[in-house]
Amino acid sequence: MSSPFQFGDFNFICERAALTVCPLLGTAQGVMPTCYARNVQLGSQVWFQPATCFVHIAALGMTAIMLFHVRSKYTAVGRKEIVMFFYIYMFISLLAFFLDSTVIPTSHEVYQWFTAVYAGALGALYWCIVMNGLVGFQAWEDGTPRSLWLLRLSCLIVWGVTFFVAIATFKQWASFSYTRPIGLFITYLLFPAICVVVYTVSQLVLVIRTLDDRWVIGDIIFGIAFYVVGCVLLFAFSTRICDAVSHYIDGVFFFSLCMLLTVMMVYKYWDSITKEDLEFSVGSKQAVWEVKEPLVQGNQEYFEDDTTSAYHGAGGSLAGGYGANYYANYPQGQGPAGGQGGYGQQQQQQQQYGGQSGYGQGGASGGYGQGGYGGGHY
């Protein structure tokens, strides 16, 4: 006969869901779930929740990929703050791998300490996402030492409080008891639910009041949907799922999977509302303004861009002045002004600052004269 639900009592929950804290609550032997996933034996080690362990491994890989993309957005708002959220989630996934698989045996005393660390990290994770939600309101400047240390110290305080409540409950210190774990019920179950509600409401207010793009609300809705579905499958349908699939998986598997999808939607939402300033970007997006072709082409007899000069109704070239054709590409004996001398002929016939110079000999029929301005380059 199942126990009725009571506030502060884990018996009702642990009979339906194989939580990591359940072997340490209720009685000295803990509370066993009605149905749980079968174990497998590899060598001398018995592995519990094998399917869930694969989800934890996948979570580590996916979080590493998300961290890579977050760190590549050098100028995004709240980049350093959201990185801490993913680091805590990776730490929780790593701990959950050892606790769910019972690599650390539940009968060993060290299991209590690792479970207390896990419970503290879980509380810090939810608090961290709330603080990240407040960064978007620009209550303080993101990325500064003040912002980062405020986040780190507050998460450390939450972790310390939750850790103490957990280990004191397991060891029955300071009037805490595993038979009536009200404090752990608040920090382990109630506090995360409150943080999820606060974060969701704050982000909806942020999007509606400050952003023109309403599509990011879909990311929030999907994230909440995954989280709620995971909790429902864990606490309400875990036993039915376990019986239906012959004990191969249970609600813990689906909750871990939905939690991963929720974290991915948090990343998707953050990526959608943050834009990178390309002026200061030095990340993975290389050669954004790369010029594929040279502006000036050298070593060509004729310049395609200089087929017309300033005298023929077009602008000057990049070579300067009247265009490259004006100085070099006219046949010998013909000038652009109608004479036979001009610059082209004189540059080929005269030495620099030498030869026949002056204005007189060329006249109107010879351009500026056979000598030009001294018959050479100037």
C-alpha positions in Angstrom: 0.0 0.0 0.0 1.5 3.3 -1.1 2.0 6.2 1.4 -0.2 9.3 1.1 1.4 12.6 0.1 2.4 14.8 2.9 4.4 18.0 2.8 7.9 17.4 3.9 7.7 13.6 3.4 9.6 11.8 0.7 7.9 8.4 1.1 5.2 9.2 -1.4 7.8 10.4 -3.9 10.5 7.8 -3.4 8.0 5.0 -3.9 7.4 6.3 -7.4 10.8 7.7 -8.4 14.3 6.4 -7.8 15.8 9.7 -6.6 19.4 9.8 -5.4 18.4 10.8 -1.9 15.8 8.0 -1.5 18.2 5.4 -0.1 19.1 7.8 2.7 15.6 8.8 3.8 12.6 7.4 5.5 14.3 4.6 7.4 17.8 3.4 8.1 17.6 1.3 4.9 16.0 4.1 2.9 12.8 4.0 0.7 12.8 1.6 -2.2 10.8 2.5 -5.4 8.0 0.2 -6.4 9.6 -0.4 -9.8 13.0 0.7 -11.0 15.2 0.0 -14.1 17.0 -3.3 -14.2 20.8 -3.4 -13.7 23.5 -4.9 -15.9 26.8 -6.5 -14.8 30.0 -5.6 -16.5 32.8 -7.6 -15.1 32.6 -7.3 -11.3 30.7 -4.1 -11.4 26.9 -3.9 -11.3 25.5 -0.9 -13.1 22.1 0.5 -12.2 20.1 2.7 -14.6 22.3 1.9 -17.6 20.0 3.9 -20.0 20.1 6.9 -17.8 23.9 6.7 -17.6 24.0 7.1 -21.4 21.8 10.2 -21.1 24.3 11.7 -18.6 27.2 11.0 -21.0 25.2 12.7 -23.8 24.5 15.6 -21.5 28.3 16.1 -20.9 29.0 16.1 -24.6 26.1 18.4 -25.6 27.0 20.8 -22.8 30.6 21.0 -24.0 29.3 21.9 -27.5 27.1 24.6 -26.1 29.9 26.0 -24.0 32.1 26.2 -27.1 29.5 28.2 -28.9 28.8 30.5 -25.9 32.5 31.3 -25.4 32.9 32.1 -29.1 30.4 35.0 -28.8 32.9 37.4 -27.2 30.6 40.4 -27.1 27.3 38.8 -26.2 25.4 40.1 -23.1 25.7 37.7 -20.1 28.2 35.4 -21.8 30.3 34.9 -18.7 27.3 34.5 -16.4 25.6 31.8 -18.6 28.9 29.9 -18.8 28.8 29.3 -15.1 25.3 27.8 -15.5 26.6 25.2 -18.0 29.6 24.4 -15.8 27.3 23.6 -12.9 25.1 21.5 -15.1 28.1 19.5 -16.3 29.2 18.9 -12.7 25.7 17.7 -11.8 25.6 15.3 -14.8 29.0 13.9 -13.8 27.9 13.4 -10.2 24.5 11.9 -11.3 26.4 9.4 -13.5 28.2 7.9 -10.4 25.2 8.1 -8.1 22.5 6.7 -10.4 24.7 3.9 -11.6 25.8 3.1 -8.0 29.4 3.1 -8.9 29.5 4.7 -5.5 27.5 2.1 -3.4 24.5 3.3 -1.5 25.6 1.4 1.5 29.0 3.2 1.7 29.3 6.2 4.0 30.8 8.3 1.2 27.5 8.0 -0.7 26.0 10.4 1.8 28.6 13.1 1.2 28.4 12.8 -2.6 24.6 13.0 -2.4 24.8 16.1 -0.2 27.2 17.7 -2.7 24.8 16.7 -5.5 21.9 18.3 -3.7 23.8 21.5 -3.0 24.9 21.7 -6.7 21.3 21.2 -7.8 20.2 24.2 -5.6 23.0 26.3 -7.0 22.0 25.4 -10.6 18.5 26.7 -10.1 19.7 29.9 -8.4 22.3 30.5 -11.1 19.6 30.5 -13.8 17.5 33.0 -11.8 20.5 35.3 -11.6 21.2 34.9 -15.3 17.6 36.0 -15.9 18.1 39.2 -13.9 21.2 40.0 -16.0 19.0 40.7 -19.0 17.3 43.6 -17.1 20.7 45.4 -16.8 20.4 45.9 -13.1 24.2 45.7 -13.1 26.7 45.6 -15.9 27.3 42.1 -17.1 30.8 40.6 -17.4 32.3 42.8 -14.7 34.1 41.5 -11.6 31.2 42.8 -9.6 28.6 40.8 -11.6 30.7 37.6 -11.7 31.5 37.6 -8.0 28.0 38.4 -7.1 26.9 35.4 -9.0 29.7 33.1 -7.7 29.2 34.1 -4.0 25.4 33.8 -4.1 25.6 30.4 -5.8 28.2 29.3 -3.2 25.9 30.4 -0.4 23.0 28.5 -1.8 25.2 25.5 -2.4 26.4 25.7 1.2 23.0 26.0 2.8 21.5 23.1 0.7 24.6 20.9 1.3 24.4 21.4 5.1 20.6 20.7 5.1 21.2 17.5 3.1 24.2 16.1 5.1 22.6 17.1 8.4 19.4 15.2 7.4 21.3 12.1 6.4 23.4 12.1 9.6 20.6 13.5 11.8 22.6 16.5 13.0 21.2 19.6 14.7 17.6 18.3 15.1 17.5 17.2 11.4 16.1 13.7 10.8 15.8 11.5 7.8 12.4 10.3 9.0 11.0 13.8 8.8 13.1 15.6 6.2 11.2 18.9 5.9 14.3 21.0 5.3 15.5 18.8 2.5 12.0 18.7 1.0 12.1 22.5 0.8 15.7 22.8 -0.6 15.6 19.8 -2.9 12.0 20.0 -4.3 10.3 23.3 -3.5 13.2 25.7 -4.0 13.9 24.5 -7.6 10.2 24.8 -8.5 10.1 28.4 -7.2 13.3 29.3 -9.2 11.7 27.9 -12.4 8.6 30.0 -11.9 10.6 33.2 -11.2 12.9 32.7 -14.2 10.0 32.0 -16.6 8.0 35.0 -15.5 11.0 37.3 -15.6 12.0 36.3 -19.1 8.4 36.7 -20.4 8.4 40.2 -18.9 11.8 40.9 -20.5 10.8 39.7 -23.9 7.4 41.5 -24.0 8.7 44.8 -22.6 12.1 45.2 -24.3 12.3 42.9 -27.4 10.6 43.3 -30.8 11.1 39.7 -31.7 8.3 37.6 -30.1 9.6 34.3 -31.5 11.9 33.7 -28.6 8.8 33.1 -26.4 8.6 29.8 -28.2 12.0 28.9 -26.8 10.7 29.6 -23.3 7.5 27.6 -23.9 9.4 24.6 -25.2 11.8 24.7 -22.3 9.0 24.8 -19.7 7.2 22.1 -21.6 10.2 19.8 -21.5 10.7 20.4 -17.8 7.1 19.9 -16.8 6.8 16.7 -18.9 10.0 15.3 -17.3 8.6 16.0 -13.8 5.3 14.4 -14.6 6.9 11.3 -16.1 9.1 11.0 -13.1 6.7 11.5 -10.2 3.4 10.3 -11.8 4.1 7.7 -14.4 7.5 6.2 -13.5 6.0 3.0 -12.2 3.7 2.5 -15.2 6.5 3.1 -17.6 8.8 0.7 -15.8 6.2 -2.0 -15.8 5.2 -1.4 -19.4 8.8 -1.8 -20.7 9.8 -4.8 -18.5 12.0 -2.7 -16.2 14.4 -1.6 -18.9 13.8 2.1 -18.2 11.8 4.2 -15.8 10.9 7.8 -15.1 14.5 8.7 -14.1 15.5 8.1 -17.7 12.9 10.4 -19.2 13.4 13.1 -16.5 17.2 13.2 -17.3 16.4 13.4 -21.0 13.9 16.1 -20.6 16.3 18.0 -18.3 18.9 17.9 -21.0 16.4 19.2 -23.6 15.4 22.0 -21.1 19.0 23.1 -20.7 19.4 23.1 -24.5 16.3 25.3 -24.8 17.9 27.7 -22.2 20.9 27.9 -24.5 18.7 28.4 -27.6 16.8 31.2 -25.8 20.0 32.9 -24.7 21.5 32.7 -28.1 18.3 34.2 -29.7 18.2 37.3 -27.5 21.9 38.1 -27.6 23.5 39.6 -30.7 27.2 39.9 -31.2 28.9 43.2 -32.2 30.9 42.3 -35.2 33.1 45.4 -34.8 34.7 43.8 -31.7 34.3 40.2 -32.6 37.5 38.1 -32.8 35.9 34.7 -32.4 35.4 31.8 -34.8 33.7 33.9 -37.5 36.9 34.7 -39.5 37.3 36.8 -42.6 33.8 38.4 -42.3 34.9 41.4 -44.5 37.5 39.5 -46.6 38.1 41.0 -50.0 38.3 38.2 -52.6 39.8 40.2 -55.5 42.5 42.9 -55.4 41.3 46.5 -55.8 44.2 47.3 -58.3 45.4 44.8 -60.9 49.0 45.2 -61.9 51.2 44.1 -64.8 48.5 44.4 -67.4 49.0 46.2 -70.8 45.5 47.5 -70.7 43.3 48.3 -67.7 39.7 47.3 -68.1 38.6 49.8 -65.6 40.4 52.7 -67.4 38.9 52.3 -70.9 37.6 55.8 -70.5 39.3 58.7 -68.7 38.1 62.0 -67.4 38.2 63.3 -71.0 35.7 60.7 -72.2 32.9 61.1 -69.6 34.0 58.8 -66.9 35.8 59.2 -63.6 39.4 58.8 -62.9 41.0 55.4 -62.1 42.6 54.2 -58.9 46.0 54.7 -60.5 45.4 58.5 -60.1 45.1 61.5 -62.2 43.5 61.1 -65.6 43.8 57.3 -65.6 46.5 54.9 -66.6 45.6 54.9 -70.3 46.1 58.6 -70.6 49.8 58.3 -69.7 50.8 55.1 -71.3 48.3 53.4 -73.6 48.0 55.8 -76.5 49.9 54.9 -79.7 53.0 56.7 -80.4 52.5 60.1 -82.1 49.0 60.6 -80.9 48.0 62.5 -77.8 44.6 62.8 -76.0 44.5 66.6 -76.8 44.8 66.1 -80.5 48.6 66.7 -80.9 51.4 64.4 -81.9 53.6 65.0 -78.9 51.7 64.8 -75.7 52.9 63.0 -72.7 53.0 59.5 -74.1 55.4 60.3 -76.9 57.7 62.6 -74.9 58.1 60.1 -72.0 59.4 57.5 -74.5 61.7 59.9 -76.4 63.2 62.2 -73.7 65.3 61.6 -70.7 64.3 62.9 -67.3 64.7 66.7 -67.1 66.6 66.7 -70.4 66.1 67.1 -74.1 64.2 69.8 -75.9 61.9 71.6 -73.5 59.5 74.4 -73.6 56.1 75.3 -74.9 57.0 76.9 -78.2 57.7 74.1 -80.7 54.6 72.0 -80.2 52.0 74.8 -80.4 48.4 73.9 -80.9 49.1 71.0 -83.2 51.6 69.2 -80.9 49.7 69.0 -77.6 51.9 70.9 -75.1 54.9 70.9 -77.3 57.5 68.3 -78.1 59.4 68.9 -74.9 56.4 69.0 -72.5 57.5 70.3 -69.2 61.2 69.6 -69.8 60.7 66.5 -71.8 60.8 64.0 -69.0 58.9 62.7 -66.0 57.8 65.2 -63.4 
